[in-house]
Amino acid sequence: MENRWMIELRFDEDGTRTMATATLTGSGAPDVRGHGYARRNPADTPDACVGEEIAAARALSNLSHELVDAAARRIEERTHSPARLSV
């Protein structure tokens, strides 16, 4: 059996802030999302690429924590004991 999950990144920007949402898609992918934000210092020159990179990195980090939390919940449902997982 082969599962393939893909990560979709979506961005919203308002001029000084960038928000990224990382969503898993694919057969059997858990329903989890990660969110990340970047805020430009008003003294800095606008650069959408930098904001997207920072927000994406933070969204992916959040997504990884959400995946570990989802796995821990599944383990606890099956074992009826606290799961001890770390990222």
PyRosetta script that sets phi, psi and omega in degrees:
from pyrosetta import init, pose_from_sequence

init()
pose = pose_from_sequence("MENRWMIELRFDEDGTRTMATATLTGSGAPDVRGHGYARRNPADTPDACVGEEIAAARALSNLSHELVDAAARRIEERTHSPARLSV")
pose.set_psi(1, 133.5)
pose.set_omega(1, 178.3)
pose.set_phi(2, -125.1)
pose.set_psi(2, 123.8)
pose.set_omega(2, 173.3)
pose.set_phi(3, -105.3)
pose.set_psi(3, 146.7)
pose.set_omega(3, 176.6)
pose.set_phi(4, -133.6)
pose.set_psi(4, 118.5)
pose.set_omega(4, 176.4)
pose.set_phi(5, -108.9)
pose.set_psi(5, 141.7)
pose.set_omega(5, 175.6)
pose.set_phi(6, -119.9)
pose.set_psi(6, 152.1)
pose.set_omega(6, 178.0)
pose.set_phi(7, -108.5)
pose.set_psi(7, 125.8)
pose.set_omega(7, 176.1)
pose.set_phi(8, -104.6)
pose.set_psi(8, 128.9)
pose.set_omega(8, 176.9)
pose.set_phi(9, -109.8)
pose.set_psi(9, 129.7)
pose.set_omega(9, 175.9)
pose.set_phi(10, -122.9)
pose.set_psi(10, 143.1)
pose.set_omega(10, -176.7)
pose.set_phi(11, -123.3)
pose.set_psi(11, 144.0)
pose.set_omega(11, 170.0)
pose.set_phi(12, -129.6)
pose.set_psi(12, 134.5)
pose.set_omega(12, -179.4)
pose.set_phi(13, -130.6)
pose.set_psi(13, 147.8)
pose.set_omega(13, 177.8)
pose.set_phi(14, -127.3)
pose.set_psi(14, 16.6)
pose.set_omega(14, 178.8)
pose.set_phi(15, 107.5)
pose.set_psi(15, -45.3)
pose.set_omega(15, 178.1)
pose.set_phi(16, -119.3)
pose.set_psi(16, -12.8)
pose.set_omega(16, -179.8)
pose.set_phi(17, -128.1)
pose.set_psi(17, 146.9)
pose.set_omega(17, 174.9)
pose.set_phi(18, -126.3)
pose.set_psi(18, 131.8)
pose.set_omega(18, 175.2)
pose.set_phi(19, -115.5)
pose.set_psi(19, 134.8)
pose.set_omega(19, 175.9)
pose.set_phi(20, -119.2)
pose.set_psi(20, 141.1)
pose.set_omega(20, 173.2)
pose.set_phi(21, -121.5)
pose.set_psi(21, 124.7)
pose.set_omega(21, 177.6)
pose.set_phi(22, -105.2)
pose.set_psi(22, 122.9)
pose.set_omega(22, -177.7)
pose.set_phi(23, -124.7)
pose.set_psi(23, 134.8)
pose.set_omega(23, 174.2)
pose.set_phi(24, -83.6)
pose.set_psi(24, 137.2)
pose.set_omega(24, 174.3)
pose.set_phi(25, -130.6)
pose.set_psi(25, 159.8)
pose.set_omega(25, 177.4)
pose.set_phi(26, 124.6)
pose.set_psi(26, 168.0)
pose.set_omega(26, -177.9)
pose.set_phi(27, -62.5)
pose.set_psi(27, 121.4)
pose.set_omega(27, 177.1)
pose.set_phi(28, 78.6)
pose.set_psi(28, 4.6)
pose.set_omega(28, -179.6)
pose.set_phi(29, -68.1)
pose.set_psi(29, 134.9)
pose.set_omega(29, 177.3)
pose.set_phi(30, -67.3)
pose.set_psi(30, 154.5)
pose.set_omega(30, -178.7)
pose.set_phi(31, -85.0)
pose.set_psi(31, 78.1)
pose.set_omega(31, 178.1)
pose.set_phi(32, -129.8)
pose.set_psi(32, 152.1)
pose.set_omega(32, 178.0)
pose.set_phi(33, -135.9)
pose.set_psi(33, 151.1)
pose.set_omega(33, 174.1)
pose.set_phi(34, -120.0)
pose.set_psi(34, 147.7)
pose.set_omega(34, -179.5)
pose.set_phi(35, -126.8)
pose.set_psi(35, 141.3)
pose.set_omega(35, 177.8)
pose.set_phi(36, -144.5)
pose.set_psi(36, 150.2)
pose.set_omega(36, -176.5)
pose.set_phi(37, -131.8)
pose.set_psi(37, 149.8)
pose.set_omega(37, 172.8)
pose.set_phi(38, -136.1)
pose.set_psi(38, 143.3)
pose.set_omega(38, 179.0)
pose.set_phi(39, -129.9)
pose.set_psi(39, 130.1)
pose.set_omega(39, -179.5)
pose.set_phi(40, -82.4)
pose.set_psi(40, 135.4)
pose.set_omega(40, 172.3)
pose.set_phi(41, -65.9)
pose.set_psi(41, 130.1)
pose.set_omega(41, -177.8)
pose.set_phi(42, -56.8)
pose.set_psi(42, -23.0)
pose.set_omega(42, 179.8)
pose.set_phi(43, -80.8)
pose.set_psi(43, -13.1)
pose.set_omega(43, -178.2)
pose.set_phi(44, -86.3)
pose.set_psi(44, 152.6)
pose.set_omega(44, 175.0)
pose.set_phi(45, -71.3)
pose.set_psi(45, 134.2)
pose.set_omega(45, 178.9)
pose.set_phi(46, -58.6)
pose.set_psi(46, 134.2)
pose.set_omega(46, 176.5)
pose.set_phi(47, -149.5)
pose.set_psi(47, 98.5)
pose.set_omega(47, -175.5)
pose.set_phi(48, -59.2)
pose.set_psi(48, -34.2)
pose.set_omega(48, -178.6)
pose.set_phi(49, -61.8)
pose.set_psi(49, -43.1)
pose.set_omega(49, -179.2)
pose.set_phi(50, -64.1)
pose.set_psi(50, -46.4)
pose.set_omega(50, 178.7)
pose.set_phi(51, -59.7)
pose.set_psi(51, -42.2)
pose.set_omega(51, 179.2)
pose.set_phi(52, -66.0)
pose.set_psi(52, -41.4)
pose.set_omega(52, -179.8)
pose.set_phi(53, -62.6)
pose.set_psi(53, -45.0)
pose.set_omega(53, -179.3)
pose.set_phi(54, -67.4)
pose.set_psi(54, -46.6)
pose.set_omega(54, -180.0)
pose.set_phi(55, -62.9)
pose.set_psi(55, -40.1)
pose.set_omega(55, 178.8)
pose.set_phi(56, -64.1)
pose.set_psi(56, -44.5)
pose.set_omega(56, 179.2)
pose.set_phi(57, -59.8)
pose.set_psi(57, -42.6)
pose.set_omega(57, 180.0)
pose.set_phi(58, -68.6)
pose.set_psi(58, -36.9)
pose.set_omega(58, 178.0)
pose.set_phi(59, -66.9)
pose.set_psi(59, -40.9)
pose.set_omega(59, 178.8)
pose.set_phi(60, -67.0)
pose.set_psi(60, -38.0)
pose.set_omega(60, 176.3)
pose.set_phi(61, -63.2)
pose.set_psi(61, -44.9)
pose.set_omega(61, 178.0)
pose.set_phi(62, -63.0)
pose.set_psi(62, -40.2)
pose.set_omega(62, 178.1)
pose.set_phi(63, -59.9)
pose.set_psi(63, -42.3)
pose.set_omega(63, -179.9)
pose.set_phi(64, -62.7)
pose.set_psi(64, -40.0)
pose.set_omega(64, 177.7)
pose.set_phi(65, -66.8)
pose.set_psi(65, -38.5)
pose.set_omega(65, 178.0)
pose.set_phi(66, -64.0)
pose.set_psi(66, -37.8)
pose.set_omega(66, 177.9)
pose.set_phi(67, -65.7)
pose.set_psi(67, -42.4)
pose.set_omega(67, 177.9)
pose.set_phi(68, -63.5)
pose.set_psi(68, -42.6)
pose.set_omega(68, 178.2)
pose.set_phi(69, -61.6)
pose.set_psi(69, -41.9)
pose.set_omega(69, 179.0)
pose.set_phi(70, -63.9)
pose.set_psi(70, -41.7)
pose.set_omega(70, 178.1)
pose.set_phi(71, -64.4)
pose.set_psi(71, -41.4)
pose.set_omega(71, 179.2)
pose.set_phi(72, -61.5)
pose.set_psi(72, -41.8)
pose.set_omega(72, 178.7)
pose.set_phi(73, -62.0)
pose.set_psi(73, -41.7)
pose.set_omega(73, 179.4)
pose.set_phi(74, -64.1)
pose.set_psi(74, -42.5)
pose.set_omega(74, 178.8)
pose.set_phi(75, -61.5)
pose.set_psi(75, -45.9)
pose.set_omega(75, -178.6)
pose.set_phi(76, -64.7)
pose.set_psi(76, -34.9)
pose.set_omega(76, 177.0)
pose.set_phi(77, -64.0)
pose.set_psi(77, -35.7)
pose.set_omega(77, -177.2)
pose.set_phi(78, -83.9)
pose.set_psi(78, -36.0)
pose.set_omega(78, -174.2)
pose.set_phi(79, -99.0)
pose.set_psi(79, -16.9)
pose.set_omega(79, -176.0)
pose.set_phi(80, 57.9)
pose.set_psi(80, 29.5)
pose.set_omega(80, 176.1)
pose.set_phi(81, -134.4)
pose.set_psi(81, 153.4)
pose.set_omega(81, 178.4)
pose.set_phi(82, -62.3)
pose.set_psi(82, 134.7)
pose.set_omega(82, 175.5)
pose.set_phi(83, -85.3)
pose.set_psi(83, 141.6)
pose.set_omega(83, 179.3)
pose.set_phi(84, -117.6)
pose.set_psi(84, 84.0)
pose.set_omega(84, -179.4)
pose.set_phi(85, -115.7)
pose.set_psi(85, 151.8)
pose.set_omega(85, 174.9)
pose.set_phi(86, -138.6)
pose.set_psi(86, 159.8)
pose.set_omega(86, 179.7)
pose.set_phi(87, -93.7)
pose.dump_pdb("model.pdb")
